[in-house]
Every structure is written in C-alpha cells, then in structure tokens.
Amino acid sequence: MTIPSESIGSLPRSPELLGALAAHESGQLGDQAFDAVVSRAVRETIEQQAAIGATVVTDGEQRKPSFVTYPIAGAENLAPDGVVIPFADGHQRQLPCLTSGPFRYQTHAESYLRAARECTSLPVKQAVIAPSALSLLYPSSGIDGYSRENFLEDLVNEAETDIRGCLDAGAHVVQLDFTEGRLSLKLDPSGQVLRDFVELNNRVLARFSESEQARIGVHTCPGGDQDSTHSLDVDYAELLPVLFQHTAGNFYVQLASEADPDRVLRVIADHLRPGARVFVGVTDPIDPRVETAEEVRDRVLRAAQYLPVAQLGTCDDCGFSPFADDQSTSRRTAFAKIRARLEGTALAAEQLGVGFPAARSSQEAHRPAAVE
C-alpha cells in the first residue's frame, strides 16, 4: 500500500514560451519555430518534475491556450460573448458562445499526451476539460436548427473521444477538470445546475467500463487564476456529496486553502464510496509562500485521521497558472511547492507505516517511452 501524489496539470510557462506565444499570435513567429519552443518547454517541464522525484508527470499544459478552451481554439462557429466568470479580486474570464452547429472539438488531448510520452518513460497523467464546462457554450437563447439536446449529444460524443483517445494512448489517468462545479452553486444556489452538470458528465462516463473508470478522475477547486478564486466562499458541504456521485475512480479535491479542513474531511469521509481514491490538496498554488515538507506531512496525517489510507492520495489544490497569460506564479515557486508535496507525502507515509511510490532513476525517467 502506498500514498500516491500527483500534480493537477498546469504549470507556469517559461519567459521563453510566453514570448513565443505572443510572437506566434501576432504572426512574428512561424508555426515550425513556435512548435520547437513548445516542444522544448514540454520536455523541460517533464524533466524538472522527474528531477524532484515525481513518479507521475504531466506536460504542464504547455501546449494548451488554457485548460478549458483547448478543444475549441480555432473554431469558426464561436462568438466572444459567452458566460462571464467573475473572480474575487474583480477580474473576469469570459467563455465564448456557440453560434451554430454542429459542435466539434478542434483538438483532442490525445495529441498532448502522445507528445509528452515521447519525453519520458514515467507514467503521464492527462487533464481534459469536463463536458459540463463546455455545456456552458450553448446560448440560453438557443440556436435555430440546432437544439440543446443535439448539442449535448455532440458534446458527449466529443468528450468520450477525448477521454478514450488518452486512455488508449497510455495515459496513467485522465482527469476531468470540474472547476465549474463549485461555481455553479454560486450561480444557482438551488443546486439544480450542479446536478445537471454531474448527470451530463456521467452520460460520458457511462460509456466506459469499470476498469476504464478506475483510470478516470474528477478535479474540483474554487478556481485559481491570477492569485484569485471564483467560488472559495461557496460551502463545500453543498458540493462534495454531489461531486462524489461521479462514476469515476479518483477525485482530486482542493483542501489546503480551506479554512476548516476537518469539516471538509468529515464530509468527504461520509460520501467517499469504497474503491474510489481521493487526492487531497496539500499545497496552495495561489499562495506565494512555499509550504514546508513538515506542513504537508501534517496535512496528510490529518486527512488520514478521517480517510482510509488505502483510499488516500495527495495533490496540489489546483493547477498552477491554468491560463496561458497568467504570470502570477513563477516556475521556481511552483516546483518548490511540488517538491514540498512529494517530500511531505513521503514523510507522512513513513509515519503511517505505508509506502510512497519510489522515483525511478534519472536515466530511466528520461528515457523516451514507446508510443502506440
């Protein structure tokens, strides 16, 4: 028995990559040169994770324009005036709005996974956007000749393809980013929108076998963008019972930034079903202070008082800089927090008398993996 530890997905972009993104968008950098910069950023990101002892890595979402918009970037049937997401510090993010059907992904996450697996033999985790988030693209006024149910059927098909492609390409686990879950309770305190979200996600998950569902996870957090959140003030007790209705095998739950973690852990313990694993957040990506390994250890030990160790894992509360233009956190800080998470989880595992996944040798970790 071990206590696994995983990143959520995104990691800050390097100054070189940020510069290349701007130059490519303005037409000053060609596609081939841009791809070379991105490929180098992915390799360096994976190698840095391996160097500090990660046993499961991600590509840091270096290729994505954002964790939410990657499937639709470049689509021609979108308008910019979609749902607005307000953050606590006053800034906003706005989703695009679908203008006509059919709905189709422009990019599937399998392409990111295959590129990452060429850089390492370590297990690679792939984050994908939950279909519930993309359901927000459909306008409330409807679309002539393309009903909401037609849209949802297309969305379910596309989301299944996105997840299945990653599983078939050898993903260690596929994680659905579900940050809109907690936000939905702010927009609709009745909880109906949240229940609709989970029902939609489960329409997709129902297309997978039990063994495949065991390799699928759902991540929840109150948002993390430019050192601010969109729904930290929403009571977790309203979200978690519904969250755990997802037919997935893993759950990644923000916890380090919660004011009352014991209360949250009690709710998790009451609703975590047998066989599922919950990864609790032990570092806060939007807090500039780097946690110590001892602080992480104590957070893991606290969680172990409420949750079976066999069903426990650790993660960061959220991804680091999930939007490409977010420069609020440096790569140095992000990797220092990840190191603290790994070291602190190992300390807790030792104290609990269980194992911690051993890191492979540097040579083995950097050896390219075979890609199907």
C-alpha angles and dihedrals in degrees: 000000000000139000106237121207125202139175117238095232123262125080129184116276119242120248088251092055093044090052092048091050091055093044093048092049091052093047095248094114123052126230095253095050091045092051090052091055092048093047090052091049091052093049093047091047093052093044091051091053091050091048092059094048107268112160093191119040139190131203088244088241087272091152097048123093084214138335091257106037102045094101094053104036107129096017112145098208096071134099123200097235102087134126115330118222112202120204127209094251092057101259121120141208120207126204121215121250127234113242102182143000155295102057113217135168113243093199131024121209091235088082091059092047095051091050091050094048089057087065101052148017091218118106110273123215118208124205119207131181115259115246088234090068093050090049085074089070092075110093120240089230091060130228122268110247094005115079125202090249090053088051093048092050090052090046093051091050093049094046091050090051090049094053097038093050090056094046092048091048091057106265113173087218136345114223123203110214105223103172089137090068097079091036091056090066089057091052094040114021090185088075095228094119090051091051090048089051093053092045090053093048090049090053085064096040091051088069090067130077122244091258090052092047088055087064093050125084139183123221124204130185138145091254126273118216130141090349093304139099134217102211113016088123092062113102109253090211088070093053108037101063089055094040091060090057088079110110092231130121099226136043126194110202127187108231113142093079094047116115093217109029094169091061091049092048090053090054091048091049091052094052108029106110123219114274096024122108126217120206108204121208111248100169129050112222095197095052107089091210113094113229119232122240088245092056090051091047091054092049091052092048089050091053091048089060089066106026132054108257089226088063097042132102136155134234142156115277092248142342119290113249096344092185117067093231095053108109097163094112126047124224089240091059093044094052092044089056091048090051090051090050092052096044094043092049090051091051091051092047090053092050091048091049096242132113134264118213108264118235117239122240117278091248093051094044093054096045109112113251124229110259120211 
